Amino acid sequence: MRRFQYYSYRLFLRYLLESDFELISMLPTSNGFVISYDDRYVSELDKLFGSLKTLVDFEVIEFVDGSTYDHKTRIEYQVL
């Protein structure tokens, strides 16, 4: 049985990204979470995208919505 734990994942990202963790904003929603970041720092966030892809591949989360405005990208994921 799989279960997504938002705060554990947030802590995992803090250790994974180290100082680059400050480049993102991660907020919980009623059924998932939203990640926001400045798209000028995408290369520093490769580990973030790798971990999100793994969660999607294992069907723990799914992409819901994404938008970019003035270099600010917002991506929403839903926990399955």
C-alpha positions as CSV (number, residue, x, y, z in Angstrom):
1,M,0.0,0.0,0.0
2,R,1.4,3.4,-0.9
3,R,0.8,6.6,1.0
4,F,2.1,10.1,0.3
5,Q,3.4,12.0,3.3
6,Y,3.7,15.7,2.4
7,Y,6.0,16.7,5.3
8,S,8.3,13.7,4.8
9,Y,8.6,14.6,1.1
10,R,9.3,18.2,2.0
11,L,12.1,17.2,4.4
12,F,13.5,14.8,1.7
13,L,13.6,17.7,-0.8
14,R,15.4,19.9,1.8
15,Y,18.2,17.3,2.1
16,L,18.2,16.5,-1.6
17,L,18.4,20.1,-2.9
18,E,20.4,21.5,0.1
19,S,20.9,25.2,-0.5
20,D,18.8,25.1,-3.7
21,F,15.7,24.3,-1.6
22,E,15.4,28.0,-1.0
23,L,14.6,28.4,-4.8
24,I,11.2,26.7,-4.5
25,S,8.0,27.2,-2.6
26,M,6.0,24.1,-1.7
27,L,2.5,24.3,-0.3
28,P,0.0,21.6,0.6
29,T,-3.5,21.6,-0.9
30,S,-6.6,19.6,0.0
31,N,-5.6,16.8,-2.3
32,G,-1.9,17.3,-3.1
33,F,0.6,20.1,-3.3
34,V,1.8,23.1,-5.4
35,I,5.4,23.8,-6.2
36,S,6.4,27.2,-7.4
37,Y,9.8,28.4,-8.6
38,D,11.6,30.9,-10.7
39,D,12.1,29.3,-14.1
40,R,15.5,31.0,-14.5
41,Y,16.9,28.5,-12.0
42,V,15.6,25.3,-13.7
43,S,19.1,23.8,-14.0
44,E,19.6,23.9,-10.3
45,L,16.4,22.0,-9.8
46,D,17.2,18.8,-11.8
47,K,17.0,16.7,-8.6
48,L,13.5,18.1,-7.8
49,F,12.2,17.2,-11.3
50,G,13.8,13.7,-11.0
51,S,12.1,13.0,-7.7
52,L,8.7,14.3,-9.0
53,K,9.0,12.1,-12.2
54,T,9.7,9.1,-10.0
55,L,6.6,9.7,-7.9
56,V,4.5,10.1,-11.1
57,D,6.0,6.9,-12.6
58,F,5.1,5.0,-9.5
59,E,1.6,6.5,-9.6
60,V,1.8,8.1,-6.2
61,I,1.1,11.6,-7.6
62,E,-0.2,13.0,-10.9
63,F,0.2,16.3,-12.7
64,V,-2.9,18.5,-12.4
65,D,-2.0,22.0,-13.7
66,G,0.9,24.2,-14.5
67,S,1.4,27.8,-15.5
68,T,4.2,30.3,-16.0
69,Y,3.9,34.0,-15.6
70,D,6.8,36.4,-15.6
71,H,9.4,33.7,-14.9
72,K,7.3,32.3,-12.0
73,T,6.3,28.7,-12.6
74,R,3.5,27.0,-10.6
75,I,2.9,23.3,-10.9
76,E,0.1,21.4,-9.1
77,Y,0.1,17.7,-8.3
78,Q,-2.6,15.5,-6.9
79,V,-2.0,12.6,-4.6
80,L,-3.5,9.4,-6.0
